[in-house]
Amino acid sequence: MRDWNYEAFVSYGRTKEAQNSTGQVNVPNLRQALDAVPGSAGAAVCRDANAVAEGCVPINIFGPGTIMPEALKYVTAPGSLLTSVTQKLAGASVNGELWQLPAGKVGLAAGVEWRSEESSAVPDPLTQAGLNAGNATPPTYGKFQVREVFAETRVPLLKDRPYARELSLLATFRHGDYSTVGSTNSWNVGGEWSVTPDIKLRATRAQSTRAPNINELYQSPTQDFPTGLVDPCEGVTAGMTSPLAVNCMAAPGVQANMAANGGVFSLQQQDRQGISGYNAGNPDLKAEKGRSTTIGLVLTPRSIAPLSGATFTVDYFRISIADAIVATERQYALDQCYNAGNPLFCSFIKRRPAAVGNLSAGLIEYSDTAVTNSGGLGTEGVDLTAAWAGRAGPGRLSARLAYTHLRKLWTQATPGPEDQRNNDVGEVTSSQVNAPRNKAVLNAAYKWRDFGLNWTATYNGPVALDDQFLKSLEIAPGAVKIGSRTYNDFQLTYDLRRSVQFYLGLDNAFNAKPPPIISGLPGNTTGAETDASTYDPIGRRYYLGLRVTL
């Protein structure tokens, strides 16, 4: 056993963070400060005697310089957020070679691991209650533990044979026992076949599992104000007998609205804009289970002089995930509740039972969303890469091009037949997925003595707005499109010495403008008016720095 390696470890980590913010308003105090009346001396005073006893100072919000410092102090609400993440780890592993085969030795690695995760996020009391001019955000706390065992092996089958320079079998297995979702199993079986020194084939079939994280399990209901929702019941009349009409009229508020509007369910603009809702976790989640297949070819034509130093790969991938953990889109929940009568999604919706003030009966008061195990999601496509490195003039040039062609990308909100799948290829969706059919990244670097120049070009192909969103507005799929975008980034480096490097960079060098995706449209990032995870909302920018290696 002298050729075997053993390892054991124990780890403990804890991160605590305290955030403080300013610029928010204490809404109850502002209400009292605005409710002012003339006092005995003629000056304004707060109307409520209890508020005066607590330090209320009237506030004048009309005109520049009219807010007194004492009034500003009274209505200001400093915010805070305390977060804590704790992780405990312990494990042991062993690796070595079992026995000799004609093609080589069989390798094995095996081990056990234990992990404990715990985290919390606690906002200040005003934020928790939604009384600082923001959304109500309650505290979140959760923890879980997991015990795992794993084994990996590599079995050489052939070596130095005609058309089989090397042929190996690879296999892995991991079993986990979670305190939250119970047992999970993951495995991977694959092979590598080097036909010649320049040609290699590879293939893998795998099952993977992912247990829900603490936020997905235990996130407390956090207030939101969704925009762009279309009520499927609007326009329904008392004489209709369709499933949609029947499901809508099952709500007492809808019936009251019809009675007040001549038998037609009608909404005012304020009814459509006043929708609230909560985003929540789900302690009953199950683990995701994914199946993947990959088949690839690697070419390294070292024997062809002009291509020496080049590597080409092509990989086909197909991935499907059952019980995928997703946050249900609100518009989808509305459509499924009233068009399909699905009670799960109807539980996310609460309508106002009676008219209040200028708000109509039957309006959607709350449209909630929660994390659930969906019917699944999947993708299929091809990855291509080409890379080269070698001498070019007085220096050295390296380049790499990575290209992805997406054939399929689908989601399915509930278990059922495949015709219920929603295809997202070529779309930007309400769940913040930007899925062009074609994407590419080109990296090139040139090094000469102490100078270096790096260039990165990122191409994101054209997409259209989510077809489900357009359908809710009775707009044809693909009618609203977003063109492709290419971003070019440059960086110049200079090595002052072996361990010290100066760098100057230029991002989005040609100032490519982001496509406008306004609030309420699929893919909008709040405050950016575009999909900030895909497109650059800032524009051309420069940076410089010094990098020291110790």
Buried (B, 14 or more C-beta within 10 A) or exposed (E): EEEEEEEEEEEEEEEEEEEEBEEBBBBBBBEBBBEBEEEEEEEBBBBBEEBBEEEBBBBBEEEEEEBEEEBEEBBBBEBBBBBBBBBBBBBBBBBBEEEEEEBBBBBBBBBEBBBBBBBBBBBBEBBBBBBBBBBBBBEBEBBBBBBBEBBBBBBBBBBEEEEBBBBBBBBBBBBBBBEBBEEBEBBBBBBBBBBEEBBBBBBBBBBBBBBBBBEBBBBBBBBBEBBBBBBBBBEBEEEBEEEBBEBBBEBBBBBBBBEBBEEBBBBEEEBBEBBBBBBBBBEEBBBBBBBBBBBBBBBBBEEEEEBEBBBBBBBBBBBBBBBBBBBBBBBBBBBBBBBBBBEBBBEBBBBBBEBEEEBBBBBBBBBBBBBBBBBBBBBBBBBBBBBBBEEBEEBBBBBBBBBBBBEBBBBBBBEEEEEBBBEBBBBBBBBBBBBBBBBBBBBBBBBEEEEBBBBBBBBBBBBBBBBBBBBBEEEEBEEBEBEEBEBBBBBBBEBEEEEEBBBEBBBBBEEBEBBEBEEEBBBBBEEBBBBBEBBBEEEEEEEEEEEEEE
